[in-house]
Amino acid sequence: MSSKTFPSLDSERRIFERGNRFVIGIDEVGRGAIAGPVAVGVSLIDKTNPALEAWPEKLQDSKLMTPKSRSEIASPLIEWVSSYAVGFSSNKEIDQLGISEALRLAAGSALDELFKDAKTRKRIAEDGAVILLDGSQNWLGKVSYGLDVQVQVKADTNCVSVAAAAVLAKVTRDSLMQELDTQNPGYGLAGHKGYASAAHIAALRARGPTDIHRVTWLTRILA
């Protein structure tokens, strides 16, 4: 498999070599949509996992995968990671707080869910963990539970833990957008998942925004 299109554990191994047992991969999906929530996925991987090297071989950057491929590997990914969670911030929270704060809120929700398990908290406190975050800036801030954060550009492409977090977040958010499509017919949400496709823009101009649209993002579209 080409290292240009498939992730590896290289970054995670460097973190393990520094004495940490766990890596928490984090990535967001839905940031650029104009409808629906933004989602942040977190995946916990454990260097003592006997199956650590046996992640689903079709795993890639979620943006490079088809919906069918993402759905097919979701269950194997859930089996492979030690734990995972997906947090959301609604379109109204995005409008009120801005996208950066909404991302932190969603990440905080996901990490809170991950740390609800007392055994997980204890093991991380005793054996060490580092957060591996996709991007060029640490936008987590205080929601990182005091853990060290390693920021890496294209981590969603190159790092297994982050790619896993992104795929699980994408599958979860896509399922939600399909539900929202049935509640808000006529906008094609099940197809474009809230992004600004030509059909979505045409529906907005014909029908106006719904309660799930990010209205502060629609100024130019509806001008």
N, C-alpha and C positions, 0 to 999 in steps of 0.2 A: 504494500500500500504506500502511495506517495506521501511523504511527510508534508507536502505542500497542501494536501487536502484532508488528511486524516490526523487527528490529534495523537499526542503521546503523553507519557508520564514523566517526561524529562524535567519539567519545572517542579512537579510534585516530588520527584525523587530528591531534588536539591533541597527542598524544604524538609523532607524526612531525614536527610543526612545531617541537618543542623540540630537533630535531636527531637523533632516533633513527630508524634504518632499520627496526627490527623491533618488533613487539608480540607478546607471548606471552600469549594468553588462557588462563585456567585456571578450571575449575569442577569440582565433585564431583557424583556421583550415587550413590544407594544409602545415603545417610547415615541415613535414617530407617527402613530395612528392619530386620527382626528375624532375617533369614537371609541368608547369602551375604556377599560382600566389599563394601567400599566402593571406589568407583573414582574416580580423579581424571584428567580429560582436560586436555591442554595442546595448544594449536595455535599455530603460529608463522606470522605473516603479515608480508610484506615490502612496504614502500611502493614498491619499484621493480618489483614484479610487474605486467606489462602488463595482466593480467586482474584486478587488485585490485578493480575496481568490479563484477566479474561473478560474485559469489558466487551459489550456488543461490538463486533468488528465493523458494522456499518455506521457507527457513531461518527458524525461530522459536525461542523458548524451547522446549527439548526437552519440557517439561511440557505445552505447548500443542499438540504435534504427536501424530499417531497413530503407532503402531508402523510402519504401512505407509509413511507419509510420511517418517519418520526413516530407514527402510531405503532408500527410493528416493533420498534425497539423500546418503547416506553416501559412496558412491563419487565423486560430483561434488565433495563437500566435500574428500575426500582429494586430489583433483586440484587443487583451488583453493588450499588452504593450502600453504605452503612445506614444512612438516613437522608431524607431530603424534605424540603418544604417549599411552598410557593406562596408569596405574599402579594397582595394587591393594593393599589391606590385607585380610587374611582375617578371618573372624569371630573366630578365636582371637586374632589380634592386637588386634582391637577389644576383646575381653573382657579381655585382659591389660594393654593400654596405655591404654584409653579412646579415645573417638572422635576427640578432637582430635589426639592423638599419632598415631593410625592414619591420619588424613587427611594429616598431614605426611609420614608414611612413604610413603603412596601417591603424594603429589605429588613427593617426592624421587625415587621410582622412575621416574615419568614424565619428570621433568626430566633425570635421568641418561640415560635413553634418548634424549631429544632432543639432549643434548649429546655423545652418543657420536660423532657425526659431526664430524671434525676441521674440515671446511670451515665447518660451522655455528658451531662455537666461535670460529673465527678471525673470521668475518664479524661476529658479535655483539660480540666484543671490540673490533674496529676501528670498527664503524659504530653501535653502541649499540642497546640494547633495554630495554624496560620491560615488567614483568609487569602485566597487567590482571586483577585477581582479583575474582570475584563475592563479594558479602557486605558486611558492615560492619566486619570485623576482619581484620587480616593474620595468618592462622593458619599461614603458611608457615614463618616463623622462619628458621633457618639453611639450609634446603634451597633457598633462592631464588638460589643461586649469586652472591650479592652484588649482584644486580640490584635496581634500584628497583622497588617494588611499589606500584601504584595500586589502592586498594580502591574498589569502586563497588557500591552497592546496586542490585539488579536488572540487573546487567551481563549476566546470562544472557538477559534480555529485550531489552536495549537495544544491546548491543555485539556486532558480528558475530564478532569473534575468540573471545569467550567463549561465545556461542551455538554456534559451531562445535565448540569443545572439549567442551561439554556434550552435544551430539548424538552426537559420535563416542564419547564415554565411555558414553553411555546405550546405544547400539547394541552396543558391545562387551560391556558388562555384561549386557545382556538376552540376548545369545547365550550367555554363560557360564551364566546362570541356566537357560536351556533345557537345557543339557548336565547341569547339576546336578539338574534335574527327572528326567531319565532314570535318574540314579544314586540318587535319593531319591524314588521314586514314592509317590503318595498324599497329597502336600502341596500340589499345584497350583502348584509353583514357576514353571512356564513361563507361567502366567497372571498371577499377582500379583507375580512377580519378587522374592519374599522379603519383601514388605510385609505388614503385619498386617491382611489382609482377614478377613472373617468366616469364610470357608472355611478359610483358613490357621489361624486360631485354633482352629477346631473340630477340625482335623486334629491340631494340637499337643496338645490336651486328650485326644484319643482315642489318639494314638500316642506322645506324648512327643517331645522334641527329637531332632534328628539331629546329626551331627558338623559340619554347616554352620550351625547356629543360633547366634545370639549369646545364650548362656545367661544372661549377666548382665542381659539385657534382658527376660527372660521371667518375672521374679518375680511380677508382678501377673497375668499371663496364666495362669500355672500354679498360682496360690495356691489 
